[in-house]
């Protein structure tokens, strides 16, 4: 067999083995992440009355998570690049799991604010850390698919989180309301998974005992060659990367996407309850899985199509415009519960399907430490939208007694997001 054929076989087996060994576990970690980040959306169906939370206060409690989240993302992304993904991700999981369980003991809005702020700080390093980690293991043509499989945990988190919440919320064990048990029980898996991560996540291909020497050599060489092919981007310092127009444009676009997306994530169960008049928590929880099934399917198809065509920007924009058009239909068509479910299903598609194509962009425009810092900067700065969106929806709902103004606000955010990301340059950044 020729050396080129041997290298080709080593490459194919290495790519397949890495995907099988890393993606399922990273997927589980992200499911735990989203369960703990967004379980307040379903907990609100019980906690708002118990703690006396207005819509405005609940919007603040949902969004204040992102104040703590904002602070630590760039340092975390750089630590994965320069230190150890295994240790950073493990410690992050254990810390946020403990904080989630402790949220069950809050008794006032101020205590809830504090718990959510600390949870955001604890989770800050996870997402940018994994995105950088994937760039250490997956070649360029596989990266959007890998990101899609990893980020499919977002809709899966909502799909499994709804029925779990619907089962736990009605209970009253040991004198504790169901929403308190929801936080206690859903924080535990993160602690367990964080402990396991210390032993199963190698930092780089050269440290993976489950790869053959040929596979390790091929993967290490191929990823190094890809980075050298964009070596001119290496002349950018971290500070230059953060100021580069492409990074600023992507950050602005993602900010508006997150603003509308997190407004939907945190308010969706309450919107569904109020607009349908349903009082059965089980029904709300199960119907609430439908939009995120659509989001999961859309994410996998968009990720596959984005890699096949090597196009990222329109693969970001189409889901956003779909969500905006769905909300416009709510104002135009005769209102019914069936229409509402269809509209929310398209919103679930729009708020999830864009993710793999978007997060393939920074690593294509920058490399190494510059890309790591840019990923942390884009995500942490844009995540401020997670504070802005839920807060504005809560304020508008409290002032108007309706979600219509909030829907118009969300439509505007998605359209603006598309405008900015479509402006992003197509060539790697140079100094």
Secondary structure per residue as TSV (DSSP state, phi and psi in degrees):
chain	resnum	aa	ss	phi	psi
A	1	X	-	360.0	135.4
A	2	X	-	-68.7	160.1
A	3	X	H	-64.6	-34.5
A	4	X	H	-67.9	-38.6
A	5	X	H	-66.3	-41.2
A	6	X	H	-62.3	-42.2
A	7	X	H	-64.9	-38.5
A	8	X	H	-63.6	-42.8
A	9	X	H	-65.1	-41.6
A	10	X	H	-61.8	-41.0
A	11	X	H	-64.7	-44.9
A	12	X	H	-63.4	-43.8
A	13	X	H	-68.9	-36.9
A	14	X	H	-64.5	-46.0
A	15	X	H	-62.0	-42.5
A	16	X	H	-67.1	-43.9
A	17	X	H	-67.7	-40.1
A	18	X	H	-61.4	-44.1
A	19	X	I	-61.5	-43.4
A	20	X	I	-67.8	-36.2
A	21	X	I	-83.4	-36.1
A	22	X	I	-96.2	-43.6
A	23	X	I	-64.6	-42.4
A	24	X	H	-59.3	-40.5
A	25	X	H	-71.4	-43.4
A	26	X	H	-61.3	-35.7
A	27	X	H	-59.9	-47.6
A	28	X	H	-59.8	-40.3
A	29	X	H	-61.5	-40.6
A	30	X	H	-74.6	-30.5
A	31	X	H	-59.7	-47.2
A	32	X	H	-60.7	-38.6
A	33	X	H	-60.2	-49.3
A	34	X	H	-74.0	-31.3
A	35	X	H	-59.4	-45.4
A	36	X	H	-76.4	-28.5
A	37	X	H	-75.7	-38.6
A	38	X	H	-111.0	1.7
A	39	X	H	-62.8	-16.8
A	40	X	H	-63.1	-24.6
A	41	X	H	-61.5	-43.2
A	42	X	H	-84.2	-33.7
A	43	X	H	-58.6	-29.1
A	44	X	H	-58.7	-28.3
A	45	X	H	-63.3	-20.7
A	46	X	H	-115.0	-36.3
A	47	X	H	-73.7	-28.5
A	48	X	H	-60.3	-42.4
A	49	X	H	-75.1	-38.5
A	50	X	H	-64.8	-40.0
A	51	X	H	-98.6	-1.1
A	52	X	T	66.8	44.4
A	53	X	-	-90.1	126.3
A	54	X	-	-77.2	170.7
A	55	X	H	-60.4	-39.5
A	56	X	H	-64.6	-44.4
A	57	X	H	-65.7	-41.1
A	58	X	H	-64.1	-39.1
A	59	X	H	-60.8	-40.9
A	60	X	H	-66.9	-43.6
A	61	X	H	-62.6	-37.9
A	62	X	H	-66.1	-45.1
A	63	X	H	-82.9	-22.3
A	64	X	T	-65.5	-18.9
A	65	X	H	-47.6	-39.1
A	66	X	H	-81.3	-10.1
A	67	X	H	-69.8	-48.6
A	68	X	H	-67.0	-36.1
A	69	X	H	-62.2	-35.4
A	70	X	H	-61.9	-38.2
A	71	X	H	-70.1	-33.3
A	72	X	T	-112.0	6.4
A	73	X	H	-73.0	-43.0
A	74	X	H	-64.1	-47.5
A	75	X	H	-58.3	-37.2
A	76	X	H	-66.4	-43.6
A	77	X	H	-61.5	-40.5
A	78	X	H	-68.2	-34.8
A	79	X	H	-64.8	-38.6
A	80	X	H	-63.6	-40.0
A	81	X	H	-69.1	-39.7
A	82	X	H	-107.3	-15.5
A	83	X	S	-122.4	-98.2
A	84	X	-	-149.4	119.5
A	85	X	H	-68.7	-40.3
A	86	X	H	-57.2	-48.9
A	87	X	H	-72.4	-40.7
A	88	X	H	-63.1	-48.9
A	89	X	H	-65.4	-38.6
A	90	X	H	-62.7	-49.7
A	91	X	H	-65.0	-35.7
A	92	X	H	-62.3	-47.1
A	93	X	H	-60.9	-46.5
A	94	X	H	-63.4	-43.0
A	95	X	H	-64.4	-46.9
A	96	X	H	-71.9	-29.0
A	97	X	H	-63.0	-43.1
A	98	X	H	-62.9	-43.1
A	99	X	H	-67.4	-34.9
A	100	X	H	-63.6	-44.5
A	101	X	H	-63.2	-36.3
A	102	X	H	-70.5	-19.8
A	103	X	G	-63.2	-22.3
A	104	X	G	-65.6	-13.5
A	105	X	G	-99.3	6.9
A	106	X	-	-72.1	148.0
A	107	X	-	-133.0	4.8
A	108	X	S	-152.0	160.3
A	109	X	H	-56.6	-39.3
A	110	X	H	-65.1	-40.2
A	111	X	H	-64.6	-38.1
A	112	X	H	-65.3	-41.6
A	113	X	H	-57.3	-46.5
A	114	X	H	-63.1	-43.2
A	115	X	H	-63.6	-42.2
A	116	X	H	-69.1	-38.1
A	117	X	H	-61.4	-47.5
A	118	X	H	-66.6	-36.1
A	119	X	H	-62.4	-42.1
A	120	X	H	-61.4	-42.7
A	121	X	H	-63.0	-39.0
A	122	X	H	-69.1	-35.0
A	123	X	H	-84.7	-8.6
A	124	X	H	-55.4	-39.0
A	125	X	H	-82.2	-10.5
A	126	X	H	-69.5	-57.1
A	127	X	H	-64.2	-53.1
A	128	X	H	-62.7	-31.2
A	129	X	H	-62.8	-42.5
A	130	X	H	-70.0	-39.5
A	131	X	H	-60.3	-43.8
A	132	X	H	-66.0	-41.6
A	133	X	H	-57.8	-42.1
A	134	X	H	-62.3	-33.1
A	135	X	H	-69.4	-16.0
A	136	X	T	-83.0	-14.9
A	137	X	T	-121.4	-24.6
A	138	X	S	-116.8	132.2
A	139	X	-	-70.8	166.6
A	140	X	H	-55.8	-43.8
A	141	X	H	-71.4	-13.2
A	142	X	H	-102.6	-8.2
A	143	X	H	-69.6	-40.8
A	144	X	H	-67.0	-37.3
A	145	X	H	-64.9	-42.8
A	146	X	H	-62.7	-43.0
A	147	X	H	-63.1	-38.6
A	148	X	H	-62.8	-44.7
A	149	X	H	-65.6	-41.0
A	150	X	H	-62.7	-48.4
A	151	X	H	-79.2	-7.5
A	152	X	H	-62.9	-13.3
A	153	X	H	-64.3	-24.2
A	154	X	H	-62.7	-58.2
A	155	X	H	-64.9	-33.7
A	156	X	H	-62.6	-38.9
A	157	X	H	-57.6	-41.6
A	158	X	H	-72.8	-37.3
A	159	X	H	-63.1	-45.9
A	160	X	H	-82.2	-28.4
A	161	X	H	-67.3	-36.0
A	162	X	H	-61.8	-56.8
A	163	X	H	-61.1	-36.3
A	164	X	H	-61.8	-46.7
A	165	X	H	-62.9	-41.1
A	166	X	H	-61.7	-28.6
A	167	X	H	-81.5	-32.5
A	168	X	H	-88.1	-36.4
A	169	X	T	-57.8	-38.2
A	170	X	T	-74.0	-10.6
A	171	X	-	-80.4	162.3
A	172	X	E	-145.0	81.3
A	173	X	E	-96.5	138.0
A	174	X	T	51.4	32.9
A	175	X	T	76.3	10.0
A	176	X	E	-108.7	134.6
A	177	X	E	-65.9	158.4
A	178	X	H	-59.2	-36.8
A	179	X	H	-66.1	-29.1
A	180	X	H	-70.4	-40.4
A	181	X	H	-64.4	-32.0
A	182	X	H	-58.5	-47.2
A	183	X	H	-66.3	-42.7
A	184	X	H	-63.0	-45.9
A	185	X	H	-76.8	-32.9
A	186	X	H	-83.3	-12.7
A	187	X	H	-80.9	-23.8
A	188	X	H	-64.4	-43.6
A	189	X	H	-57.9	-34.7
A	190	X	H	-63.6	-38.4
A	191	X	H	-64.2	-44.4
A	192	X	H	-65.9	-46.5
A	193	X	H	-65.8	-35.4
A	194	X	H	-63.2	-38.4
A	195	X	H	-66.4	-42.5
A	196	X	H	-65.1	-36.7
A	197	X	H	-58.2	-31.0
A	198	X	H	-58.5	-27.1
A	199	X	H	-105.2	-13.7
A	200	X	H	-117.9	-4.8
A	201	X	-	-109.1	98.9
A	202	X	-	-71.4	149.9
A	203	X	S	-74.1	-40.5
A	204	X	S	-138.3	160.7
A	205	X	G	-55.3	-33.7
A	206	X	G	-65.2	-14.5
A	207	X	G	-102.6	4.4
A	208	X	-	-89.2	109.1
A	209	X	T	-70.0	-17.9
A	210	X	T	-87.9	1.8
A	211	X	S	-102.0	144.3
A	212	X	-	-72.8	165.9
A	213	X	H	-61.5	-39.5
A	214	X	H	-62.4	-41.6
A	215	X	H	-66.9	-42.5
A	216	X	H	-62.0	-44.2
A	217	X	H	-64.0	-44.2
A	218	X	H	-62.2	-47.1
A	219	X	H	-66.7	-44.4
A	220	X	H	-60.9	-44.0
A	221	X	H	-67.3	-43.0
A	222	X	H	-64.7	-44.3
A	223	X	H	-67.0	-38.9
A	224	X	H	-64.2	-39.2
A	225	X	H	-64.3	-40.5
A	226	X	H	-63.5	-38.1
A	227	X	H	-69.7	-37.9
A	228	X	H	-67.4	-31.8
A	229	X	H	-63.8	-22.5
A	230	X	T	-112.7	29.6
A	231	X	G	-60.7	-27.2
A	232	X	G	-62.0	-26.9
A	233	X	G	-69.0	-22.9
A	234	X	G	-66.0	-17.9
A	235	X	G	-71.6	-14.5
A	236	X	S	-72.0	132.2
A	237	X	-	-77.9	167.6
A	238	X	H	-57.3	-43.8
A	239	X	H	-65.2	-39.0
A	240	X	H	-64.8	-38.6
A	241	X	H	-62.8	-41.0
A	242	X	H	-68.1	-25.5
A	243	X	H	-94.5	-2.7
A	244	X	S	-67.0	139.7
A	245	X	H	-53.5	-39.0
A	246	X	H	-61.8	-42.1
A	247	X	H	-66.4	-41.7
A	248	X	H	-66.4	-39.2
A	249	X	H	-65.7	-45.3
A	250	X	H	-62.6	-39.6
A	251	X	H	-62.7	-45.1
A	252	X	H	-63.8	-44.8
A	253	X	H	-60.8	-44.7
A	254	X	H	-68.8	-31.4
A	255	X	H	-57.2	-47.9
A	256	X	H	-69.1	-34.8
A	257	X	H	-63.8	-46.8
A	258	X	H	-64.6	-36.5
A	259	X	H	-57.5	-49.9
A	260	X	H	-74.1	-39.5
A	261	X	H	-64.6	-46.3
A	262	X	H	-72.5	-27.9
A	263	X	H	-59.2	-42.7
A	264	X	H	-68.0	-46.4
A	265	X	H	-56.8	-48.6
A	266	X	H	-80.3	-27.7
A	267	X	H	-99.7	-9.2
A	268	X	H	-54.8	-51.7
A	269	X	H	-60.1	-39.7
A	270	X	H	-67.5	-42.3
A	271	X	H	-58.8	-46.1
A	272	X	H	-62.2	-41.7
A	273	X	H	-64.7	-47.0
A	274	X	H	-72.8	-41.7
A	275	X	H	-76.0	-24.6
A	276	X	H	-96.3	-23.9
A	277	X	-	79.6	8.2
A	278	X	-	-71.4	141.9
A	279	X	-	-114.7	-12.9
A	280	X	-	-77.8	113.3
A	281	X	H	-62.4	-38.4
A	282	X	H	-60.1	-43.3
A	283	X	H	-64.0	-45.6
A	284	X	H	-60.3	-43.3
A	285	X	H	-65.2	-42.2
A	286	X	H	-74.2	-42.4
A	287	X	H	-62.5	-32.3
A	288	X	T	-66.4	-11.9
A	289	X	T	-79.8	-23.3
A	290	X	H	-59.6	-48.5
A	291	X	H	-58.4	-32.3
A	292	X	H	-86.9	-18.0
A	293	X	H	-64.9	-43.7
A	294	X	H	-62.3	-40.3
A	295	X	H	-63.8	-39.8
A	296	X	H	-63.5	-48.7
A	297	X	H	-61.0	-44.6
A	298	X	H	-62.5	-40.4
A	299	X	H	-62.2	-45.5
A	300	X	H	-67.6	-40.2
A	301	X	H	-68.9	-42.3
A	302	X	H	-65.6	-41.6
A	303	X	H	-62.5	-43.1
A	304	X	H	-64.2	-46.0
A	305	X	H	-65.9	-38.7
A	306	X	H	-63.6	-41.7
A	307	X	H	-69.3	-38.8
A	308	X	H	-65.4	-40.0
A	309	X	H	-95.3	-10.4
A	310	X	T	58.0	33.2
A	311	X	-	-117.9	133.7
A	312	X	-	-115.7	-40.0
A	313	X	H	-67.1	-49.1
A	314	X	H	-71.4	-26.6
A	315	X	H	-68.6	-23.1
A	316	X	H	-77.8	-44.9
A	317	X	H	-71.5	-39.5
A	318	X	H	-59.7	-47.0
A	319	X	H	-59.9	-37.9
A	320	X	H	-63.8	-45.4
A	321	X	H	-67.7	-31.3
A	322	X	H	-63.0	-44.2
A	323	X	H	-63.2	-43.2
A	324	X	H	-63.0	-43.5
A	325	X	H	-64.4	-36.2
A	326	X	H	-63.6	-43.3
A	327	X	H	-68.3	-34.2
A	328	X	H	-61.5	-38.3
A	329	X	H	-61.5	-31.9
A	330	X	H	-61.7	-31.8
A	331	X	H	-82.6	-21.4
A	332	X	H	-99.4	-41.7
A	333	X	S	-86.9	157.7
A	334	X	-	-59.5	129.7
A	335	X	-	-76.3	139.6
A	336	X	-	-159.3	163.9
A	337	X	H	-64.7	-35.5
A	338	X	H	-63.7	-43.7
A	339	X	H	-62.3	-40.0
A	340	X	H	-60.7	-42.8
A	341	X	H	-64.0	-40.4
A	342	X	H	-63.5	-45.5
A	343	X	H	-60.3	-46.8
A	344	X	H	-66.5	-31.0
A	345	X	H	-64.1	-42.5
A	346	X	H	-69.2	-31.5
A	347	X	H	-67.5	-38.9
A	348	X	H	-61.1	-40.9
A	349	X	H	-61.7	-48.9
A	350	X	H	-66.8	-31.9
A	351	X	T	-87.5	0.1
A	352	X	T	-127.4	-40.5
A	353	X	T	-64.3	-24.6
A	354	X	T	-75.0	-16.3
A	355	X	H	-59.8	-48.3
A	356	X	H	-65.0	-37.5
A	357	X	H	-69.8	-36.9
A	358	X	H	-65.1	-47.7
A	359	X	H	-77.8	-4.7
A	360	X	H	-79.2	-19.3
A	361	X	H	-67.6	-49.2
A	362	X	H	-58.6	-40.5
A	363	X	H	-72.3	-18.8
A	364	X	H	-84.1	-25.8
A	365	X	H	-91.9	-25.5
A	366	X	-	-136.7	169.3
A	367	X	-	-137.1	162.1
A	368	X	H	51.1	-131.7
A	369	X	H	-63.0	-35.4
A	370	X	H	-62.7	-43.4
A	371	X	H	-66.6	-41.2
A	372	X	H	-60.2	-46.5
A	373	X	H	-64.9	-40.0
A	374	X	H	-63.9	-41.7
A	375	X	H	-61.6	-46.3
A	376	X	H	-62.3	-43.2
A	377	X	H	-64.5	-47.1
A	378	X	H	-59.3	-49.4
A	379	X	H	-69.3	-42.1
A	380	X	H	-71.4	-40.2
A	381	X	H	-69.5	-45.2
A	382	X	H	-63.9	-28.3
A	383	X	T	-65.9	-14.5
A	384	X	T	-57.9	-27.5
A	385	X	H	-58.7	-28.0
A	386	X	H	-67.8	-22.1
A	387	X	H	-83.7	-44.6
A	388	X	H	-66.9	-48.3
A	389	X	H	-60.3	-58.9
A	390	X	H	-59.0	-36.3
A	391	X	H	-65.4	-45.8
A	392	X	H	-65.1	-41.7
A	393	X	H	-60.8	-41.9
A	394	X	H	-63.4	-43.3
A	395	X	H	-63.9	-46.6
A	396	X	H	-64.6	-40.9
A	397	X	H	-63.5	-42.5
A	398	X	H	-67.3	-36.8
A	399	X	H	-79.4	-34.8
A	400	X	H	-104.4	-16.2
A	401	X	S	71.1	18.1
A	402	X	S	-149.3	157.9
A	403	X	S	-94.2	0.9
A	404	X	H	-61.2	-44.6
A	405	X	H	-62.9	-38.5
A	406	X	H	-64.0	-37.5
A	407	X	H	-63.7	-42.1
A	408	X	H	-62.5	-41.7
A	409	X	H	-59.4	-43.4
A	410	X	H	-66.0	-40.4
A	411	X	H	-57.6	-47.3
A	412	X	H	-60.1	-40.1
A	413	X	H	-62.1	-44.4
A	414	X	H	-66.5	-38.6
A	415	X	H	-66.2	-43.9
A	416	X	H	-63.0	-40.4
A	417	X	H	-58.9	-44.3
A	418	X	H	-61.6	-42.5
A	419	X	H	-56.8	-46.7
A	420	X	H	-70.6	-45.7
A	421	X	H	-67.7	-33.6
A	422	X	H	-67.4	-19.1
A	423	X	T	-80.2	-11.7
A	424	X	S	-61.8	134.2
A	425	X	-	-65.0	158.0
A	426	X	S	-99.7	-7.2
A	427	X	S	-104.9	150.7
A	428	X	-	-56.4	147.1
A	429	X	-	-72.7	141.1
A	430	X	-	-126.7	159.8
A	431	X	-	-82.4	360.0
